[in-house]
Amino acid sequence: MTIAATTDRNDVLPTAAMSETAPPRVAIEVVRPVVDQGRFAAKASVAEPVTVVADVFADGHERLAAAATFRQSVTGTEVTVPLVAVGNDRWSAQAVLDEVGPWTFTVVGWIDPWEYWRHSILARHEAGLDISVELGDGLGLLERAGQAGDPVERLRGADVSVALDDNLAATMASWASTLDGLAVSAAYPLHVARARAAHGAWYELFPRSLADGGETANPDTRSHGTLVDLVDRLDYVADLGFQVLYLPPIHPIGLTARKGPENSLVAGPHDPGSPWAIGGSAGGHTAIHPDLGTFGDFDRVVARADELGLEIALDLAFQCAPEHPWVTEHPDWFAHRSDGSIRTAENPPKRYEDIYPIDFTTDDWQALWAELANVVRCWVSHGVRIFRVDNPHTKPFAFWEWMIAEIRSETPDVIFLAEAFTRPRVAERLGKLGFDQSYGYFTWKREAWELTEYFGDMSKRTLDYLRTNVWPNTPDILTDQLQSGGRAMFEARLILASMISANWGVYGPAYELGESAAVRTPGEDYARSEKYEVRHWELTHPDSLAPLMRRLNIIRSHHPALHTDQYRVLHPCDDPGLFCFSKQNHDRSDTVIVIVNVAADMHRSGLVHLNLEALGLEADQPFDVEDLLADATYHWQGSDNYVSLDPHGPIAHILRVVR
Amino acid sequence: MTIAATTDRNDVLPTAAMSETAPPRVAIEVVRPVVDQGRFAAKASVAEPVTVVADVFADGHERLAAAATFRQSVTGTEVTVPLVAVGNDRWSAQAVLDEVGPWTFTVVGWIDPWEYWRHSILARHEAGLDISVELGDGLGLLERAGQAGDPVERLRGADVSVALDDNLAATMASWASTLDGLAVSAAYPLHVARARAAHGAWYELFPRSLADGGETANPDTRSHGTLVDLVDRLDYVADLGFQVLYLPPIHPIGLTARKGPENSLVAGPHDPGSPWAIGGSAGGHTAIHPDLGTFGDFDRVVARADELGLEIALDLAFQCAPEHPWVTEHPDWFAHRSDGSIRTAENPPKRYEDIYPIDFTTDDWQALWAELANVVRCWVSHGVRIFRVDNPHTKPFAFWEWMIAEIRSETPDVIFLAEAFTRPRVAERLGKLGFDQSYGYFTWKREAWELTEYFGDMSKRTLDYLRTNVWPNTPDILTDQLQSGGRAMFEARLILASMISANWGVYGPAYELGESAAVRTPGEDYARSEKYEVRHWELTHPDSLAPLMRRLNIIRSHHPALHTDQYRVLHPCDDPGLFCFSKQNHDRSDTVIVIVNVAADMHRSGLVHLNLEALGLEADQPFDVEDLLADATYHWQGSDNYVSLDPHGPIAHILRVVR
């Protein structure tokens, strides 16, 4: 086999040349958080301190000191924290980084001769051995460090207590860091995002379904909701406790091969089409669908949302309906086949004639990529700071990496959510190259053992670069669990999603109104999907789950433990239908334990085996847990505690540990 | 906290600049074997193929191809192997690298449009759909690739079978690798060692104990063995099946503070002293102890060993007795204290006055390091190619990295064994920076669960950079298991060591003669240790374990499965006193299963639960296992098989799987 283009490799030849200065004796290894050896930035946020970990050690019996220094690459702000030895040559510290943007950090380690001297003289003194040489050695160190006065005098007077002085030791450790031989790790990149990237509750709705009119009206003439209707609906969403309102594409929709109801191939004259078939005579990705309204209306949506503490997230779906302006203006932005036709989306043997994928590898790729970034800039200029990206896994990694860096360099607080329902390696790569969040596979993790596998080792492995935003449903995914599980299942999945992940979202009002009809089974497509028709929702229905949604979001807002996934721990349950996890914040001041009857099919009961060590609880100390859903308090002790949950009773406990 | 010297960091700034050419769409991640991101060379050898693994994937539904290219850094020899997809975007291959020395390798990945075309046209053809556009697309690809004649004619004739032609597909894949967009990983270093680094059986003896004279003679006048005696003893060692004979230091021994028997502080006039207190009037590290003989004698030892297929390994103990020539010639190579004295070895509150550690950080470090390398060169010039390094963890990492690279650049086949009985991170670092082998912690892993932990995940994690050489005893370590366990324990530990590790060693004749007396308990020091006195051993004793040693080494030489630790698998046993593992070679053509009664205290029996998948055995297919110790054959089936082992019967099974 012959492979081209391997000639420019940077061959690593063995170097037997001695360096000019003595190399550092301290080794620094296994630094974290580091993603692919620093090729990508690890994720951090202003919402919680970043924990840095490294193995720092030297030959021999030396005493070491170590620190981590963080530097904001744009402003130059520096933060240095001393690392503390936590055993087996591992060192760790937490650092508060309160400026959004790109940072780098290095770990440094050095030999601290004073620390070894303290240990040495105290050991010999306690053993009753001669310490005259040690006294001289200590004086020598103080002199080299430029110390004078009290400590020097005391040591001259053979006062061993100088070795007990921790302030002096800290001064001497700092001095030692100025000597030759400081070991410095590589500089590793870290992206510090704003708090909303780290935690938030998302709500998705279709603005065109917001008009009054009643569900029973003829769908062909059902009135089309507008952005003005949306302004009115914002109170409802904010009152439910959501922080982000995500809108499917609001752009003009193509007519050619427009899809009809139930994803049918032929649309009737009044069918509105899929919002993801972007582009028409009224414009493309930087235009608003005329039936929704104007940029003025959109600006009012953003302004009112802002008053309510809501952020508007828009959809970025980089694909075109056949009449998108780019198709005629830039035909070379689309791939052509041997018969001259534009290549359509395909999954052999199927083809999708209604959508043209963009050819990101066109010869004109630089102009194309620049124009796509301009789409984002357009909406940024209208106040949008959050984008949900449609199918990013079908576009080149390099495009996203460039585009996200480009936008962030102008507007550091922009957040991107990847709709990467794809293979694990691909989804993880998107997280690495800059997406703040990614939809996870939660939607399909149904059984307790599946949830355990998913939220256990798998999600721990990716913690440094993948923030998961979990959804119990989306307009594309109505799981068979929800189709057949009834109200208890809707409750269970709602509680699971909102409690287990710092970022969660839900597609409503379908969810709170218990919409469970699929167009066909087996299958996950909603019947009468809003993707293809205008719907009307009776928000005031007495069975609405809105009150539970609201309560869950309020619990979230009160509990910092629910604002991070870094300290999530799973706890085994005897009953395979029960699933238990706990969440804590970085200083363990807040602890929430959640137990859900995830089967939601029948009464489930049994012991929950808490990992007390992970929770920082003592086995012999009783503790109270307060149920935040039921307003009850239980008295627990030890790791094993009995739980009973029922589809007709409470389907879950959300327990605050009372300290 | 203020830390100096962090100004020269290579800050990683976000780059929003677009590259000149379109970046590759293929991502390459998680390449193995890679040690610390390529900072250190991974270990390989000519004894077995190296397995390369990488995640290779792209956006979209593209079909990919991938390969690994290896290049010998000195000779330029290149080896390229195609990678094969093994699932979940992971690719793998094995490559035979048959030149010792430094290599680098890169993984390359590229999009293979012909492969996608084959898939596409066949899928549509099978579905009975129109393929006229696909035929045109395929012709276009063949033209671009410069193909003519048969395939082009067939495709023009709408002959879809062109898509089934695997040879054509391979040609088209090679062509695709020449297109723009080839993704190339970093070049990762790999050190290919000779076979002896990968597997071997070591025997250690003290040459001064080889003289005739009888154990009952007065130790004060016991005759001192010589290198001439050693020439005679080589047949014994070779006949036991060992490949390496390791000698403790053979240099002149210091008189100042010389240790007497049992490590006593005062030596009598006839006490020979510890061979590790190196240096006297007759010279230092490049001299031979006059009582042992001359360089001429040493050369005869090496020559005779070579005839017998034995290699001589020498000890490198970089420390000095007070009368070592360097102490007077280079007083600045030793650290001085505030009272002007030379700093001795210490472990507060204790000090060891008999040995001066070398100050590797002396201002004159370059001359010192060069001189230490000259010590190695001296013995290399006398035919030595294997060095056992004493306490490398008390000398700077940078020294070893430099020294090993230096020596290897001159003599690539030199092998270094690290006596790094120290903390895990430190021992692992020594493996990373070039030591071919390291003593492991096997000696103290006694119970089945300890062995499971040690040879399970822990040793898997370090497989790319740490080759463990396991010893049931050393002159410094007589475990309490051996002190009290009797003959059965000696057998069990011998079988374990020789079978579980591709590299093993034993300190004899103390081991085969069952020497079990400690100088004190608790403690691990041999009574009447050869470190401090001349001994005499009755090799012909009827209870000698030499026949078992010989048989084990013969089994090793016959079984390639025992020449590597890469494919070692542990299998659970019901009885906590039983320990089971299997070994295979790289192509699974040889399988050896070993079950040992590691408690060796009483009859142990129960089920062994074989991991059949790891062994490549079918659950429903019976298989024969032949006991290589007992010359018996058993008929086994499925994962669970019954085993019974007794201190008085066979203490272990060594089973060859008959295919």
Interface residues (C-beta under 8 A of the other chain):
Chain A: M1 T2 I3 A4 A5 T6 D8 R9 N10 D11 V12 L13 P14 T15 A16 M18 S19 A22 P23 P24 R25 A27 E29 D36 Q37 G38 A41 D55 F57 A58 D59 G60 H61 A67 T69 R71 S73 T80 V81 P82 N88 D89 P102 T104 T106 V108 H119 S120 A123 R124 E126 A127 L129 S132 V133 L135 G136 D137 L139 G140 S174 S177 T178 G181 L182 V184 A186 A187 Y188 P189 R337 S338 D339 S341 E346 N347 P348 P349 T361 W365 Q366 W369 A370 H393 T394 K395 P396 F397 A398 W402 A405 E406 R408 S409 R423 P424 R425 V426 R429
Chain B: M1 T2 I3 A4 A5 T6 D8 R9 N10 D11 V12 L13 P14 T15 A16 M18 S19 A22 P23 P24 R25 A27 E29 D36 Q37 G38 A41 D55 F57 A58 D59 G60 H61 A67 T69 R71 S73 T80 V81 P82 N88 D89 P102 T104 T106 V108 H119 S120 A123 R124 E126 A127 L129 S132 V133 L135 G136 D137 L139 G140 S174 S177 T178 G181 L182 V184 A186 A187 Y188 P189 R337 S338 D339 S341 E346 N347 P348 P349 T361 W365 Q366 W369 A370 H393 T394 K395 P396 F397 A398 W402 A405 E406 R408 S409 R423 P424 R425 V426 R429
